[in-house]
Amino acid sequence: MSPDTSPSPARPPHARPSTAPAQAGWLAPVPLFFVVLWSTGFIAAKYGLPYAPPLSFLILRCLGALLVLAPMVLVGGAPWPQGRILHVAVAGLLLQAGYLGGVWSAIKIGMPAGLSALIVGLQPILTAFAAPLVGERVSPRQWLGLLLGLGGVGLVVYAKISLNGLSPAAIGFCVLALLSITCGTLYQKRFCPQFDLRTGTLIQFAATALVLLPLAAVFEDFGPALANIHWTPQFVGALLWSILALSIGAIFLLFRLISRNDATRVTSLLYLTPPTTAVMAWLMFGEALSPLGLAGMAVAVMGVAFVVKK
């Protein structure tokens, strides 16, 4: 079955879209699937980054996604976003190259994962401040939910926050990631909220690979021989998961949510990523779940409920 990618019916330029699709979207399992898949990105990074530099890993992830998407586009006859290809590419660079490249580079050079999660966790707050730029209004209840969500994330990652190995470069990469995903979400919501998922995602991954390629060649000795990659079973598994579950599955769900819901509601879901990742780390790696962390999970869930509720 082809993705639900048909353009929305034309409406007056200043008309506000109906809230019915948004309400239906939050009742459907799409947000839950998105949170679970998106949270596995940190697990994939834990398995893959020891065996490849971050930008090189991301390039292989983009190329793998293109190999999957190209047949879908050709066989399915997917339409291209006429007049919006550049906008789609810019949004992809912010959401892919800027966000993932920033977070993974920061972790690679010593940024503690807990502190990284807390910094990037500011994204829903920044998105809410900028919501008027895309014609959205954040209610007092939603502001309360955003603050609760950030507090919950802080409690979840508190035990993992450390300043060991911290450097100005690591902080800079993490802030770059924060600004990139915030701007990317708003940019896509403003300029290209509706496009065929197959062609739009292909454009974004192609643009990301082209931008990252010279950077990886200069800073990571990335080349055709892939000599800087250690092809262990762990790395191959992490790469395949990143391509199929994250680059195709999670990104498709994210774009579907962006097209049908307010940006503030969509980004608030990211508050659930650290708690979900903590549960995964407990199940897979035996990492402890503290009472404070469990309380943080409850607070984060309550905060997100305040934001997404109509």
N, C-alpha and C positions, 0 to 999 in steps of 0.2 A: 504494500500500500504506500502510495506516495505521501510525503508530508503535507500537512495542511498549510499551504503556502499561498493560497489565492489572495490577491489584493483586496483590501476592504472596499466597500462601496463608496463612491464619491460622496462627499458632504461639503457643505459650505465651509470656507476657509476658517471661520472663527467659531464654528460649532463645536461644542465639547462632545467627545464620543460618549456613547451610552455606557452606563455602568453595568449593564447586564452581563456582557462578556467577562468583565473583570470579576464580578461576583461569582459567576460560574467557574472562572478559572481558579479561584481560591477554594472552591468546594471540590474541585477535581484533584487527583493525586499528583498533578504536575509539580507544584511547589515541593512536595515531599520528595519526589524522585530527584528533582534538581538538587536539593540540599544534600541528599545522600551521595549522589554522584560527584557534586562539586567538592564535598569533604574528602573524597578519596584522592584528590589531587595532592594533598600533603603526604598521604601514604605512598603514592607513586613517586613523589620527589624523594622520600626517605629511601626507597629502593633503588631509584635510578641515578640520583646525583653523585653517589660515591664513584660511579663508573663513567661519568661523562661530565664535561663542563656544562654549565646551565644553558648558554646560548646554543651550543651544539645540540644538546638534548631537544631544545625547543624547535630547532630547524628540522631535525629528524621527525619530530612530532608533526610539524606542519606538512612536510613532504608526504608522510604516511597518510595524513588526512586528505591531502590532495589526490592520492592514489585511490582512496575510497570514494571521494566525492565525484571525481571526473566521470567514471562510468554512470553514476546516478544522474548526472547532468546530461550526458550524451544520450543514454538510453531513454531517460524519462522526458527528454525534450523540455527541460526546465527553463522558464523564461529568465532573462537577464534584467537587472534593475535599470531600466532605461532612464538616462539622465541622472542617475544617482550612484553610479559605480564609484566615483571618487569619494563620495560621502561614506559609502559602505566600507571602502578601503581604509579611510581615516579612522572610522570607528573601530575597525579590526586592529589597526596598529596600536590604538590606545588600550583596547581590551586584551590583546594577546601579547604583543611585543613589550609594551610599557608595563602592564601589570605583572604578567608571568615572568618576564625577563627581570623586572625589578625585584620581585620577591625571591625568586630562585637565586639570583646573583647575591642578594643580601645574605641569604642563608648559607650559601656556598663559602662566603668569606668571613663567616663567623657570627652573623646575627642570630641570637637565640630565637628559637621558633616561637616561644611564648610572647616575647616582646614584639616580634614581627606580626603575630596575630593581633596583638593589641593595637599597634599602629594602623594596620590595614582595617581594623575594626572601626576606625573613625569614619569610614566611607559612607555609611548610611546617614550620619550626622551631616557631613559635607553635602551629600546629595539633597538632603532636606533643606539646607540653607539655599541651595541653588535651584530648588524646585520651581520658583516663579519664572525662571528662564524658559521652562518648557510648559508654562501655563498651568502649573499645579499648585495647590494650596495644602499646607500641612496643618492639621488641626492640633489644638492643645493636647488632646488625648494621644495623638500620634507622637508629638514631641516627648510626652511622658514615656511612651513605649520605646522610643529611640534611646532615651537616657537609661531606661531600665535594661535594654538590650546591651548597651555598652558596658553597664555595670556588671551584668551577668557574664559577659565575655571576660572582663577583668578578673572576676572571681574564678572562672574556669582556668585561666592561664596564669593565675597569680603564682602558683608553686613553680612554674616553669620560666618565670621572668628572671633573667640574670643579665648582669652587665659584663660578664666574662666574654672576651673576644670582641666586644663592641668597638666599632670604629666609625669615624665620620663617613667613610665610604658606604658602610653597611646601612647606616641611618639614611644616607642620601638615596640609596637604591630603594629602601622601603618607602620613603616618602614619595619617590617617583612612582612606585607601584600604586600607592594610595591615590595620588592625583590622577594617574592614568585611568584607573578603573572608574573613578568618579566622573571624569570628563568623558570617557568613552560611553558610559551608560547614558549620560545626558545628551551627548552628541547624537548617538543613535536614536534616542527617543525623539529628539528635535528634528533631525534631518532625514532619517531613513528608518522609521519604525516598522514599515511593512516591506518585505522583500521575500522572494523565494528562498527558503532556507538552504537549498542545495547550492544555487549559484552564489548567493550572498556569502555563505560561509566559505566557499571556494575562493572568492575574491579576497576575503579577509586573510585566509591562511597563505595565499600566494603573496599578498602584499607584505605580510609579516616575515615570510621566509626571505624575500628579496631585501628587506631592510636589515634583518639580522645576519645575513650571509657575510657581508663585508666586515661586520663587527666581530663575528666569530672567527673569521679568517685572520684578522689582525691580533685579537686578544687571546684566542684559544687555539691557534694553529689548526683550525678546521680546514680540511681539504678533501678532495675526491677519495683519497685512500682511507679516510676516517680513522687515521692512526691515533687520534686522541680519544677514541672510544674503546672501552673494555667490554667486549660482547659476552658478558656473563648471563646465565639464565635469569638472574634477578633483574638485570638491566633490560633484557629483551621483554620480560613479562611487564615491567613498568612501562616500557615504550608502547607495547601493544595496548595496554590498558589506557594509557594516555591518549592514544589515537582514537580508539573505538568508544570508550566510555566517556572520556572527557571532551576531546575535540569534536566528536560527533554528537554523542548523547547529551552531555551537560550543556554544551553550547547551543544546541538546537532548543533545549528547554529554556535556557536563559533568554534567547531571542524571542521565543514564543511569549514568555512572561513580559518582556519589555514592550512587545507590540500590543499587549492587551491590558496592561495595568499601569498604574502610576509608578514612576521611577522610585519614589520613596518606599512604596510597598515592596517592590522587587528587591531593592538593595537591603531592606531590613532582614530578608531571609539569610543574608550573609552572617548575621549574628548567630545563626544556628550552626554555622560551620565549625567553629572551635569546639562546642559541646559534642557534636556528632563525631568529629575527628578524635576527640578524647575517648569516646566510647570505643571507636575502632581500634585505637592504640591499646586500650585496655584488653580488648579481645584478641588482638593479633600479636602484641608485643609484651603483654603483661604489665603495662604501665599503670601505676596506681591511680585510683579515682578517690580523691580526698573528699571529706564531707563538705568542705568549702567549695570544691569544684562541682559537686552534685547540687549544692544550693545555687551556684551560679547558673547551672543548666536550667533550673526551674525559673530563675529570674529572667534569663534570656528568652525562654519560651513565652513567658508572660508578656515581656516587652514586645516581641514580634506579634503576639495576638492583639495587643493594643494598636499596633500600626496597621495591620492588614484588615482589621474589622471595620466594616462599613458603618 
